[in-house]
């Protein structure tokens, strides 16, 4: 990568402001992703996912017993 050559302090300041804004955006994105991950790992959310699997298992067991009666 070729280093950028600046001709004025204004150009340097502008690039520094842009880099600072990019850093702030990245920091906020990281916070958002961290909070989303933390929320998804709450026990109630984990059990909700497990509950869906258990519910499907119970329904399939009931359906198989029901089918055996008529088969």
mmCIF file of the N, C-alpha and C atoms, coordinates in Angstrom:
data_MODEL
# 
_entry.id   MODEL 
# 
loop_
_atom_site.group_PDB 
_atom_site.id 
_atom_site.type_symbol 
_atom_site.label_atom_id 
_atom_site.label_alt_id 
_atom_site.label_comp_id 
_atom_site.label_asym_id 
_atom_site.label_entity_id 
_atom_site.label_seq_id 
_atom_site.pdbx_PDB_ins_code 
_atom_site.Cartn_x 
_atom_site.Cartn_y 
_atom_site.Cartn_z 
_atom_site.occupancy 
_atom_site.B_iso_or_equiv 
_atom_site.pdbx_formal_charge 
_atom_site.auth_seq_id 
_atom_site.auth_comp_id 
_atom_site.auth_asym_id 
_atom_site.auth_atom_id 
_atom_site.pdbx_PDB_model_num 
ATOM 1   N N  . UNK A 1 1  ? 0.835   -1.175  0.000  1.00 0.00 ? 1  UNK A N  1 
ATOM 2   C CA . UNK A 1 1  ? 0.000   0.000   0.000  1.00 0.00 ? 1  UNK A CA 1 
ATOM 3   C C  . UNK A 1 1  ? 0.884   1.243   0.000  1.00 0.00 ? 1  UNK A C  1 
ATOM 4   N N  . UNK A 1 2  ? 0.572   2.148   -0.883 1.00 0.00 ? 2  UNK A N  1 
ATOM 5   C CA . UNK A 1 2  ? 1.359   3.374   -1.004 1.00 0.00 ? 2  UNK A CA 1 
ATOM 6   C C  . UNK A 1 2  ? 0.878   4.378   0.048  1.00 0.00 ? 2  UNK A C  1 
ATOM 7   N N  . UNK A 1 3  ? 1.812   4.927   0.835  1.00 0.00 ? 3  UNK A N  1 
ATOM 8   C CA . UNK A 1 3  ? 1.395   5.909   1.844  1.00 0.00 ? 3  UNK A CA 1 
ATOM 9   C C  . UNK A 1 3  ? 0.819   7.165   1.190  1.00 0.00 ? 3  UNK A C  1 
ATOM 10  N N  . UNK A 1 4  ? -0.210  7.686   1.819  1.00 0.00 ? 4  UNK A N  1 
ATOM 11  C CA . UNK A 1 4  ? -0.843  8.886   1.290  1.00 0.00 ? 4  UNK A CA 1 
ATOM 12  C C  . UNK A 1 4  ? 0.023   10.089  1.607  1.00 0.00 ? 4  UNK A C  1 
ATOM 13  N N  . UNK A 1 5  ? 0.140   10.980  0.638  1.00 0.00 ? 5  UNK A N  1 
ATOM 14  C CA . UNK A 1 5  ? 0.911   12.197  0.856  1.00 0.00 ? 5  UNK A CA 1 
ATOM 15  C C  . UNK A 1 5  ? -0.050  13.359  1.039  1.00 0.00 ? 5  UNK A C  1 
ATOM 16  N N  . UNK A 1 6  ? 0.152   14.075  2.089  1.00 0.00 ? 6  UNK A N  1 
ATOM 17  C CA . UNK A 1 6  ? -0.697  15.215  2.408  1.00 0.00 ? 6  UNK A CA 1 
ATOM 18  C C  . UNK A 1 6  ? -0.006  16.511  2.002  1.00 0.00 ? 6  UNK A C  1 
ATOM 19  N N  . UNK A 1 7  ? -0.834  17.452  1.574  1.00 0.00 ? 7  UNK A N  1 
ATOM 20  C CA . UNK A 1 7  ? -0.283  18.747  1.191  1.00 0.00 ? 7  UNK A CA 1 
ATOM 21  C C  . UNK A 1 7  ? -0.662  19.846  2.171  1.00 0.00 ? 7  UNK A C  1 
ATOM 22  N N  . UNK A 1 8  ? -1.573  19.484  3.120  1.00 0.00 ? 8  UNK A N  1 
ATOM 23  C CA . UNK A 1 8  ? -1.964  20.495  4.109  1.00 0.00 ? 8  UNK A CA 1 
ATOM 24  C C  . UNK A 1 8  ? -2.406  19.811  5.401  1.00 0.00 ? 8  UNK A C  1 
ATOM 25  N N  . UNK A 1 9  ? -2.400  20.591  6.460  1.00 0.00 ? 9  UNK A N  1 
ATOM 26  C CA . UNK A 1 9  ? -2.858  20.074  7.741  1.00 0.00 ? 9  UNK A CA 1 
ATOM 27  C C  . UNK A 1 9  ? -4.371  19.832  7.725  1.00 0.00 ? 9  UNK A C  1 
ATOM 28  N N  . UNK A 1 10 ? -5.081  20.554  6.882  1.00 0.00 ? 10 UNK A N  1 
ATOM 29  C CA . UNK A 1 10 ? -6.525  20.369  6.772  1.00 0.00 ? 10 UNK A CA 1 
ATOM 30  C C  . UNK A 1 10 ? -6.855  18.965  6.267  1.00 0.00 ? 10 UNK A C  1 
ATOM 31  N N  . UNK A 1 11 ? -6.068  18.482  5.318  1.00 0.00 ? 11 UNK A N  1 
ATOM 32  C CA . UNK A 1 11 ? -6.274  17.132  4.804  1.00 0.00 ? 11 UNK A CA 1 
ATOM 33  C C  . UNK A 1 11 ? -6.031  16.095  5.899  1.00 0.00 ? 11 UNK A C  1 
ATOM 34  N N  . UNK A 1 12 ? -4.995  16.315  6.676  1.00 0.00 ? 12 UNK A N  1 
ATOM 35  C CA . UNK A 1 12 ? -4.688  15.408  7.780  1.00 0.00 ? 12 UNK A CA 1 
ATOM 36  C C  . UNK A 1 12 ? -5.824  15.427  8.791  1.00 0.00 ? 12 UNK A C  1 
ATOM 37  N N  . UNK A 1 13 ? -6.280  16.621  9.138  1.00 0.00 ? 13 UNK A N  1 
ATOM 38  C CA . UNK A 1 13 ? -7.381  16.742  10.100 1.00 0.00 ? 13 UNK A CA 1 
ATOM 39  C C  . UNK A 1 13 ? -8.648  16.060  9.592  1.00 0.00 ? 13 UNK A C  1 
ATOM 40  N N  . UNK A 1 14 ? -8.932  16.229  8.306  1.00 0.00 ? 14 UNK A N  1 
ATOM 41  C CA . UNK A 1 14 ? -10.119 15.614  7.728  1.00 0.00 ? 14 UNK A CA 1 
ATOM 42  C C  . UNK A 1 14 ? -10.029 14.089  7.804  1.00 0.00 ? 14 UNK A C  1 
ATOM 43  N N  . UNK A 1 15 ? -8.878  13.537  7.437  1.00 0.00 ? 15 UNK A N  1 
ATOM 44  C CA . UNK A 1 15 ? -8.700  12.089  7.516  1.00 0.00 ? 15 UNK A CA 1 
ATOM 45  C C  . UNK A 1 15 ? -8.771  11.590  8.954  1.00 0.00 ? 15 UNK A C  1 
ATOM 46  N N  . UNK A 1 16 ? -8.227  12.352  9.887  1.00 0.00 ? 16 UNK A N  1 
ATOM 47  C CA . UNK A 1 16 ? -8.311  11.961  11.291 1.00 0.00 ? 16 UNK A CA 1 
ATOM 48  C C  . UNK A 1 16 ? -9.757  11.970  11.788 1.00 0.00 ? 16 UNK A C  1 
ATOM 49  N N  . UNK A 1 17 ? -10.543 12.932  11.350 1.00 0.00 ? 17 UNK A N  1 
ATOM 50  C CA . UNK A 1 17 ? -11.958 12.981  11.729 1.00 0.00 ? 17 UNK A CA 1 
ATOM 51  C C  . UNK A 1 17 ? -12.706 11.771  11.152 1.00 0.00 ? 17 UNK A C  1 
ATOM 52  N N  . UNK A 1 18 ? -12.397 11.450  9.909  1.00 0.00 ? 18 UNK A N  1 
ATOM 53  C CA . UNK A 1 18 ? -13.034 10.294  9.277  1.00 0.00 ? 18 UNK A CA 1 
ATOM 54  C C  . UNK A 1 18 ? -12.672 9.018   10.022 1.00 0.00 ? 18 UNK A C  1 
ATOM 55  N N  . UNK A 1 19 ? -11.406 8.854   10.346 1.00 0.00 ? 19 UNK A N  1 
ATOM 56  C CA . UNK A 1 19 ? -10.972 7.669   11.080 1.00 0.00 ? 19 UNK A CA 1 
ATOM 57  C C  . UNK A 1 19 ? -11.615 7.596   12.462 1.00 0.00 ? 19 UNK A C  1 
ATOM 58  N N  . UNK A 1 20 ? -11.758 8.730   13.121 1.00 0.00 ? 20 UNK A N  1 
ATOM 59  C CA . UNK A 1 20 ? -12.408 8.773   14.436 1.00 0.00 ? 20 UNK A CA 1 
ATOM 60  C C  . UNK A 1 20 ? -13.874 8.351   14.328 1.00 0.00 ? 20 UNK A C  1 
ATOM 61  N N  . UNK A 1 21 ? -14.569 8.843   13.299 1.00 0.00 ? 21 UNK A N  1 
ATOM 62  C CA . UNK A 1 21 ? -15.966 8.464   13.097 1.00 0.00 ? 21 UNK A CA 1 
ATOM 63  C C  . UNK A 1 21 ? -16.097 6.974   12.780 1.00 0.00 ? 21 UNK A C  1 
ATOM 64  N N  . UNK A 1 22 ? -15.185 6.449   11.975 1.00 0.00 ? 22 UNK A N  1 
ATOM 65  C CA . UNK A 1 22 ? -15.204 5.013   11.675 1.00 0.00 ? 22 UNK A CA 1 
ATOM 66  C C  . UNK A 1 22 ? -14.966 4.194   12.935 1.00 0.00 ? 22 UNK A C  1 
ATOM 67  N N  . UNK A 1 23 ? -14.068 4.669   13.771 1.00 0.00 ? 23 UNK A N  1 
ATOM 68  C CA . UNK A 1 23 ? -13.788 3.988   15.034 1.00 0.00 ? 23 UNK A CA 1 
ATOM 69  C C  . UNK A 1 23 ? -15.019 4.007   15.936 1.00 0.00 ? 23 UNK A C  1 
ATOM 70  N N  . UNK A 1 24 ? -15.709 5.151   16.004 1.00 0.00 ? 24 UNK A N  1 
ATOM 71  C CA . UNK A 1 24 ? -16.924 5.257   16.814 1.00 0.00 ? 24 UNK A CA 1 
ATOM 72  C C  . UNK A 1 24 ? -18.014 4.320   16.303 1.00 0.00 ? 24 UNK A C  1 
ATOM 73  N N  . UNK A 1 25 ? -18.169 4.247   14.980 1.00 0.00 ? 25 UNK A N  1 
ATOM 74  C CA . UNK A 1 25 ? -19.165 3.354   14.389 1.00 0.00 ? 25 UNK A CA 1 
ATOM 75  C C  . UNK A 1 25 ? -18.830 1.901   14.711 1.00 0.00 ? 25 UNK A C  1 
ATOM 76  N N  . UNK A 1 26 ? -17.573 1.527   14.564 1.00 0.00 ? 26 UNK A N  1 
ATOM 77  C CA . UNK A 1 26 ? -17.152 0.161   14.864 1.00 0.00 ? 26 UNK A CA 1 
ATOM 78  C C  . UNK A 1 26 ? -17.373 -0.172  16.339 1.00 0.00 ? 26 UNK A C  1 
ATOM 79  N N  . UNK A 1 27 ? -17.101 0.772   17.205 1.00 0.00 ? 27 UNK A N  1 
ATOM 80  C CA . UNK A 1 27 ? -17.299 0.563   18.643 1.00 0.00 ? 27 UNK A CA 1 
ATOM 81  C C  . UNK A 1 27 ? -18.787 0.344   18.950 1.00 0.00 ? 27 UNK A C  1 
ATOM 82  N N  . UNK A 1 28 ? -19.647 1.148   18.344 1.00 0.00 ? 28 UNK A N  1 
ATOM 83  C CA . UNK A 1 28 ? -21.088 1.004   18.569 1.00 0.00 ? 28 UNK A CA 1 
ATOM 84  C C  . UNK A 1 28 ? -21.606 -0.319  17.996 1.00 0.00 ? 28 UNK A C  1 
ATOM 85  N N  . UNK A 1 29 ? -21.091 -0.727  16.842 1.00 0.00 ? 29 UNK A N  1 
ATOM 86  C CA . UNK A 1 29 ? -21.469 -2.026  16.280 1.00 0.00 ? 29 UNK A CA 1 
ATOM 87  C C  . UNK A 1 29 ? -21.049 -3.166  17.190 1.00 0.00 ? 29 UNK A C  1 
ATOM 88  N N  . UNK A 1 30 ? -19.867 -3.060  17.758 1.00 0.00 ? 30 UNK A N  1 
ATOM 89  C CA . UNK A 1 30 ? -19.383 -4.075  18.679 1.00 0.00 ? 30 UNK A CA 1 
ATOM 90  C C  . UNK A 1 30 ? -20.269 -4.150  19.919 1.00 0.00 ? 30 UNK A C  1 
ATOM 91  N N  . UNK A 1 31 ? -20.654 -2.991  20.452 1.00 0.00 ? 31 UNK A N  1 
ATOM 92  C CA . UNK A 1 31 ? -21.558 -2.965  21.608 1.00 0.00 ? 31 UNK A CA 1 
ATOM 93  C C  . UNK A 1 31 ? -22.894 -3.614  21.272 1.00 0.00 ? 31 UNK A C  1 
ATOM 94  N N  . UNK A 1 32 ? -23.420 -3.296  20.100 1.00 0.00 ? 32 UNK A N  1 
ATOM 95  C CA . UNK A 1 32 ? -24.696 -3.853  19.672 1.00 0.00 ? 32 UNK A CA 1 
ATOM 96  C C  . UNK A 1 32 ? -24.613 -5.369  19.547 1.00 0.00 ? 32 UNK A C  1 
ATOM 97  N N  . UNK A 1 33 ? -23.585 -5.860  18.898 1.00 0.00 ? 33 UNK A N  1 
ATOM 98  C CA . UNK A 1 33 ? -23.424 -7.307  18.732 1.00 0.00 ? 33 UNK A CA 1 
ATOM 99  C C  . UNK A 1 33 ? -23.222 -7.996  20.080 1.00 0.00 ? 33 UNK A C  1 
ATOM 100 N N  . UNK A 1 34 ? -22.483 -7.366  20.978 1.00 0.00 ? 34 UNK A N  1 
ATOM 101 C CA . UNK A 1 34 ? -22.271 -7.931  22.309 1.00 0.00 ? 34 UNK A CA 1 
ATOM 102 C C  . UNK A 1 34 ? -23.603 -8.053  23.047 1.00 0.00 ? 34 UNK A C  1 
ATOM 103 N N  . UNK A 1 35 ? -24.414 -6.991  22.999 1.00 0.00 ? 35 UNK A N  1 
ATOM 104 C CA . UNK A 1 35 ? -25.706 -7.027  23.685 1.00 0.00 ? 35 UNK A CA 1 
ATOM 105 C C  . UNK A 1 35 ? -26.656 -8.042  23.059 1.00 0.00 ? 35 UNK A C  1 
ATOM 106 N N  . UNK A 1 36 ? -26.629 -8.169  21.735 1.00 0.00 ? 36 UNK A N  1 
ATOM 107 C CA . UNK A 1 36 ? -27.462 -9.175  21.072 1.00 0.00 ? 36 UNK A CA 1 
ATOM 108 C C  . UNK A 1 36 ? -27.036 -10.579 21.492 1.00 0.00 ? 36 UNK A C  1 
ATOM 109 N N  . UNK A 1 37 ? -25.737 -10.812 21.567 1.00 0.00 ? 37 UNK A N  1 
ATOM 110 C CA . UNK A 1 37 ? -25.225 -12.119 21.974 1.00 0.00 ? 37 UNK A CA 1 
ATOM 111 C C  . UNK A 1 37 ? -25.586 -12.401 23.425 1.00 0.00 ? 37 UNK A C  1 
ATOM 112 N N  . UNK A 1 38 ? -25.413 -11.404 24.272 1.00 0.00 ? 38 UNK A N  1 
ATOM 113 C CA . UNK A 1 38 ? -25.727 -11.568 25.691 1.00 0.00 ? 38 UNK A CA 1 
ATOM 114 C C  . UNK A 1 38 ? -27.211 -11.893 25.869 1.00 0.00 ? 38 UNK A C  1 
ATOM 115 N N  . UNK A 1 39 ? -28.070 -11.202 25.129 1.00 0.00 ? 39 UNK A N  1 
ATOM 116 C CA . UNK A 1 39 ? -29.502 -11.447 25.222 1.00 0.00 ? 39 UNK A CA 1 
ATOM 117 C C  . UNK A 1 39 ? -29.860 -12.840 24.724 1.00 0.00 ? 39 UNK A C  1 
ATOM 118 N N  . UNK A 1 40 ? -29.218 -13.268 23.660 1.00 0.00 ? 40 UNK A N  1 
ATOM 119 C CA . UNK A 1 40 ? -29.534 -14.593 23.116 1.00 0.00 ? 40 UNK A CA 1 
ATOM 120 C C  . UNK A 1 40 ? -29.069 -15.709 24.049 1.00 0.00 ? 40 UNK A C  1 
ATOM 121 N N  . UNK A 1 41 ? -28.161 -15.417 24.959 1.00 0.00 ? 41 UNK A N  1 
ATOM 122 C CA . UNK A 1 41 ? -27.664 -16.439 25.885 1.00 0.00 ? 41 UNK A CA 1 
ATOM 123 C C  . UNK A 1 41 ? -28.380 -16.441 27.233 1.00 0.00 ? 41 UNK A C  1 
ATOM 124 N N  . UNK A 1 42 ? -29.420 -15.608 27.380 1.00 0.00 ? 42 UNK A N  1 
ATOM 125 C CA . UNK A 1 42 ? -30.203 -15.642 28.617 1.00 0.00 ? 42 UNK A CA 1 
ATOM 126 C C  . UNK A 1 42 ? -30.836 -17.023 28.758 1.00 0.00 ? 42 UNK A C  1 
ATOM 127 N N  . UNK A 1 43 ? -30.934 -17.524 29.977 1.00 0.00 ? 43 UNK A N  1 
ATOM 128 C CA . UNK A 1 43 ? -31.525 -18.866 30.177 1.00 0.00 ? 43 UNK A CA 1 
ATOM 129 C C  . UNK A 1 43 ? -32.930 -18.996 29.588 1.00 0.00 ? 43 UNK A C  1 
ATOM 130 N N  . UNK A 1 44 ? -33.736 -17.942 29.677 1.00 0.00 ? 44 UNK A N  1 
ATOM 131 C CA . UNK A 1 44 ? -35.095 -18.043 29.127 1.00 0.00 ? 44 UNK A CA 1 
ATOM 132 C C  . UNK A 1 44 ? -35.068 -18.219 27.624 1.00 0.00 ? 44 UNK A C  1 
ATOM 133 N N  . UNK A 1 45 ? -34.149 -17.575 26.944 1.00 0.00 ? 45 UNK A N  1 
ATOM 134 C CA . UNK A 1 45 ? -34.040 -17.735 25.493 1.00 0.00 ? 45 UNK A CA 1 
ATOM 135 C C  . UNK A 1 45 ? -33.501 -19.113 25.143 1.00 0.00 ? 45 UNK A C  1 
ATOM 136 N N  . UNK A 1 46 ? -32.540 -19.598 25.928 1.00 0.00 ? 46 UNK A N  1 
ATOM 137 C CA . UNK A 1 46 ? -32.001 -20.929 25.667 1.00 0.00 ? 46 UNK A CA 1 
ATOM 138 C C  . UNK A 1 46 ? -33.065 -21.990 25.897 1.00 0.00 ? 46 UNK A C  1 
ATOM 139 N N  . UNK A 1 47 ? -33.835 -21.853 26.974 1.00 0.00 ? 47 UNK A N  1 
ATOM 140 C CA . UNK A 1 47 ? -34.884 -22.824 27.253 1.00 0.00 ? 47 UNK A CA 1 
ATOM 141 C C  . UNK A 1 47 ? -36.003 -22.739 26.231 1.00 0.00 ? 47 UNK A C  1 
ATOM 142 N N  . UNK A 1 48 ? -36.253 -21.544 25.729 1.00 0.00 ? 48 UNK A N  1 
ATOM 143 C CA . UNK A 1 48 ? -37.267 -21.408 24.681 1.00 0.00 ? 48 UNK A CA 1 
ATOM 144 C C  . UNK A 1 48 ? -36.894 -22.205 23.456 1.00 0.00 ? 48 UNK A C  1 
ATOM 145 N N  . UNK A 1 49 ? -35.627 -22.186 23.091 1.00 0.00 ? 49 UNK A N  1 
ATOM 146 C CA . UNK A 1 49 ? -35.166 -22.981 21.953 1.00 0.00 ? 49 UNK A CA 1 
ATOM 147 C C  . UNK A 1 49 ? -35.261 -24.458 22.240 1.00 0.00 ? 49 UNK A C  1 
ATOM 148 N N  . UNK A 1 50 ? -34.923 -24.865 23.461 1.00 0.00 ? 50 UNK A N  1 
ATOM 149 C CA . UNK A 1 50 ? -35.014 -26.263 23.862 1.00 0.00 ? 50 UNK A CA 1 
ATOM 150 C C  . UNK A 1 50 ? -36.476 -26.672 23.939 1.00 0.00 ? 50 UNK A C  1 
ATOM 151 N N  . UNK A 1 51 ? -37.320 -25.751 24.423 1.00 0.00 ? 51 UNK A N  1 
ATOM 152 C CA . UNK A 1 51 ? -38.753 -26.042 24.533 1.00 0.00 ? 51 UNK A CA 1 
ATOM 153 C C  . UNK A 1 51 ? -39.361 -26.355 23.186 1.00 0.00 ? 51 UNK A C  1 
ATOM 154 N N  . UNK A 1 52 ? -38.931 -25.651 22.159 1.00 0.00 ? 52 UNK A N  1 
ATOM 155 C CA . UNK A 1 52 ? -39.433 -25.928 20.814 1.00 0.00 ? 52 UNK A CA 1 
ATOM 156 C C  . UNK A 1 52 ? -39.061 -27.321 20.351 1.00 0.00 ? 52 UNK A C  1 
ATOM 157 N N  . UNK A 1 53 ? -37.860 -27.744 20.657 1.00 0.00 ? 53 UNK A N  1 
ATOM 158 C CA . UNK A 1 53 ? -37.409 -29.085 20.289 1.00 0.00 ? 53 UNK A CA 1 
ATOM 159 C C  . UNK A 1 53 ? -38.201 -30.128 21.070 1.00 0.00 ? 53 UNK A C  1 
ATOM 160 N N  . UNK A 1 54 ? -38.383 -29.887 22.365 1.00 0.00 ? 54 UNK A N  1 
ATOM 161 C CA . UNK A 1 54 ? -39.140 -30.828 23.206 1.00 0.00 ? 54 UNK A CA 1 
ATOM 162 C C  . UNK A 1 54 ? -40.581 -30.912 22.718 1.00 0.00 ? 54 UNK A C  1 
ATOM 163 N N  . UNK A 1 55 ? -41.155 -29.771 22.372 1.00 0.00 ? 55 UNK A N  1 
ATOM 164 C CA . UNK A 1 55 ? -42.530 -29.750 21.877 1.00 0.00 ? 55 UNK A CA 1 
ATOM 165 C C  . UNK A 1 55 ? -42.651 -30.584 20.598 1.00 0.00 ? 55 UNK A C  1 
ATOM 166 N N  . UNK A 1 56 ? -41.717 -30.454 19.684 1.00 0.00 ? 56 UNK A N  1 
ATOM 167 C CA . UNK A 1 56 ? -41.748 -31.240 18.449 1.00 0.00 ? 56 UNK A CA 1 
ATOM 168 C C  . UNK A 1 56 ? -41.597 -32.730 18.750 1.00 0.00 ? 56 UNK A C  1 
ATOM 169 N N  . UNK A 1 57 ? -40.744 -33.067 19.716 1.00 0.00 ? 57 UNK A N  1 
ATOM 170 C CA . UNK A 1 57 ? -40.539 -34.452 20.085 1.00 0.00 ? 57 UNK A CA 1 
ATOM 171 C C  . UNK A 1 57 ? -41.817 -35.056 20.659 1.00 0.00 ? 57 UNK A C  1 
ATOM 172 N N  . UNK A 1 58 ? -42.477 -34.319 21.545 1.00 0.00 ? 58 UNK A N  1 
ATOM 173 C CA . UNK A 1 58 ? -43.709 -34.801 22.159 1.00 0.00 ? 58 UNK A CA 1 
ATOM 174 C C  . UNK A 1 58 ? -44.793 -34.978 21.101 1.00 0.00 ? 58 UNK A C  1 
ATOM 175 N N  . UNK A 1 59 ? -44.909 -34.023 20.202 1.00 0.00 ? 59 UNK A N  1 
ATOM 176 C CA . UNK A 1 59 ? -45.917 -34.128 19.139 1.00 0.00 ? 59 UNK A CA 1 
ATOM 177 C C  . UNK A 1 59 ? -45.645 -35.347 18.262 1.00 0.00 ? 59 UNK A C  1 
ATOM 178 N N  . UNK A 1 60 ? -44.375 -35.590 17.946 1.00 0.00 ? 60 UNK A N  1 
ATOM 179 C CA . UNK A 1 60 ? -44.067 -36.743 17.098 1.00 0.00 ? 60 UNK A CA 1 
ATOM 180 C C  . UNK A 1 60 ? -44.341 -38.051 17.832 1.00 0.00 ? 60 UNK A C  1 
ATOM 181 N N  . UNK A 1 61 ? -44.082 -38.095 19.143 1.00 0.00 ? 61 UNK A N  1 
ATOM 182 C CA . UNK A 1 61 ? -44.391 -39.309 19.911 1.00 0.00 ? 61 UNK A CA 1 
ATOM 183 C C  . UNK A 1 61 ? -45.893 -39.557 19.953 1.00 0.00 ? 61 UNK A C  1 
ATOM 184 N N  . UNK A 1 62 ? -46.666 -38.516 20.184 1.00 0.00 ? 62 UNK A N  1 
ATOM 185 C CA . UNK A 1 62 ? -48.130 -38.651 20.220 1.00 0.00 ? 62 UNK A CA 1 
ATOM 186 C C  . UNK A 1 62 ? -48.642 -39.080 18.846 1.00 0.00 ? 62 UNK A C  1 
ATOM 187 N N  . UNK A 1 63 ? -48.096 -38.501 17.806 1.00 0.00 ? 63 UNK A N  1 
ATOM 188 C CA . UNK A 1 63 ? -48.525 -38.855 16.455 1.00 0.00 ? 63 UNK A CA 1 
ATOM 189 C C  . UNK A 1 63 ? -48.187 -40.307 16.137 1.00 0.00 ? 63 UNK A C  1 
ATOM 190 N N  . UNK A 1 64 ? -47.013 -40.759 16.559 1.00 0.00 ? 64 UNK A N  1 
ATOM 191 C CA . UNK A 1 64 ? -46.641 -42.149 16.268 1.00 0.00 ? 64 UNK A CA 1 
ATOM 192 C C  . UNK A 1 64 ? -47.533 -43.115 17.042 1.00 0.00 ? 64 UNK A C  1 
ATOM 193 N N  . UNK A 1 65 ? -47.887 -42.803 18.299 1.00 0.00 ? 65 UNK A N  1 
ATOM 194 C CA . UNK A 1 65 ? -48.801 -43.669 19.072 1.00 0.00 ? 65 UNK A CA 1 
ATOM 195 C C  . UNK A 1 65 ? -50.184 -43.664 18.445 1.00 0.00 ? 65 UNK A C  1 
ATOM 196 N N  . UNK A 1 66 ? -50.607 -42.505 17.976 1.00 0.00 ? 66 UNK A N  1 
ATOM 197 C CA . UNK A 1 66 ? -51.908 -42.389 17.318 1.00 0.00 ? 66 UNK A CA 1 
ATOM 198 C C  . UNK A 1 66 ? -51.934 -43.215 16.040 1.00 0.00 ? 66 UNK A C  1 
ATOM 199 N N  . UNK A 1 67 ? -50.852 -43.187 15.287 1.00 0.00 ? 67 UNK A N  1 
ATOM 200 C CA . UNK A 1 67 ? -50.775 -43.952 14.041 1.00 0.00 ? 67 UNK A CA 1 
ATOM 201 C C  . UNK A 1 67 ? -50.741 -45.441 14.312 1.00 0.00 ? 67 UNK A C  1 
ATOM 202 N N  . UNK A 1 68 ? -50.107 -45.873 15.419 1.00 0.00 ? 68 UNK A N  1 
ATOM 203 C CA . UNK A 1 68 ? -50.058 -47.307 15.762 1.00 0.00 ? 68 UNK A CA 1 
ATOM 204 C C  . UNK A 1 68 ? -51.455 -47.825 16.076 1.00 0.00 ? 68 UNK A C  1 
ATOM 205 N N  . UNK A 1 69 ? -52.300 -47.011 16.677 1.00 0.00 ? 69 UNK A N  1 
ATOM 206 C CA . UNK A 1 69 ? -53.646 -47.443 17.025 1.00 0.00 ? 69 UNK A CA 1 
ATOM 207 C C  . UNK A 1 69 ? -54.459 -47.725 15.753 1.00 0.00 ? 69 UNK A C  1 
ATOM 208 N N  . UNK A 1 70 ? -54.244 -46.936 14.724 1.00 0.00 ? 70 UNK A N  1 
ATOM 209 C CA . UNK A 1 70 ? -55.030 -47.084 13.511 1.00 0.00 ? 70 UNK A CA 1 
ATOM 210 C C  . UNK A 1 70 ? -54.342 -47.946 12.454 1.00 0.00 ? 70 UNK A C  1 
ATOM 211 N N  . UNK A 1 71 ? -53.182 -48.411 12.733 1.00 0.00 ? 71 UNK A N  1 
ATOM 212 C CA . UNK A 1 71 ? -52.445 -49.208 11.751 1.00 0.00 ? 71 UNK A CA 1 
ATOM 213 C C  . UNK A 1 71 ? -52.604 -50.647 11.945 1.00 0.00 ? 71 UNK A C  1 
# 
